[in-house]
Amino acid sequence: MIVDLKELYHEQLREILCAKSQMVATLPEYSRLAGSRQLRDVLNRHLSVTRAQRQQLLDLLAGHGLDHGSDEFRPMRGLIRGAKLQLARTLTGPVREAVLIASAIRLEHLEIACCESGRLSATRLGLDDDAQVLLECLLEDHEAVEKLTTTGTESISPEASHPVAHA
């Protein structure tokens, strides 16, 4: 049971860590499925950033004397499962690229929401160093969304908007 802001913050840190861990597990598969080099590069660069963020969160938790808790954040799991189902029903090509980009953007927005909530709690608790780490994660995640959006705008051809005839 969460009885105070400090316990809520600790729970939020664990959720953020779980979300980052699930993203680290998901991005290599997205990169493998990406057809364009541009999208693979964006996903691989963000994988590197997310791994570093995950380590920073582990350090924050250790600094509070906490373990990392669960390895799964249910909202993230739901988004990942939904994306896998959609990918399984999507032909390779520009439409699959669009599915990968849309899914990655949704995952990033969930991470952004979690980091912003945690940053607010850290600020209210006077944990300025923690708040700064979470702010940096937020900025990096916003940058990832921008790069994914730009990649989608530049690399998904207009032909993707027309149905493909099935043999």
Buried (B, 14 or more C-beta within 10 A) or exposed (E): EEEEBBEBBBBBBBBBBBBBBBBBEBBEBBBEBBBBEBBBBBBBBBBEBBBBBBEBBBEBBEEEEBEBBEEEBEBBEEBBEEBEEBBEEBEEBBBBBBBBBBBBBBBBBBBBBBBBBBBBBBBEBEBEEBBEBBBBBBEBBBBBBEBBEEBBEEBBEEEBEEEEEEE
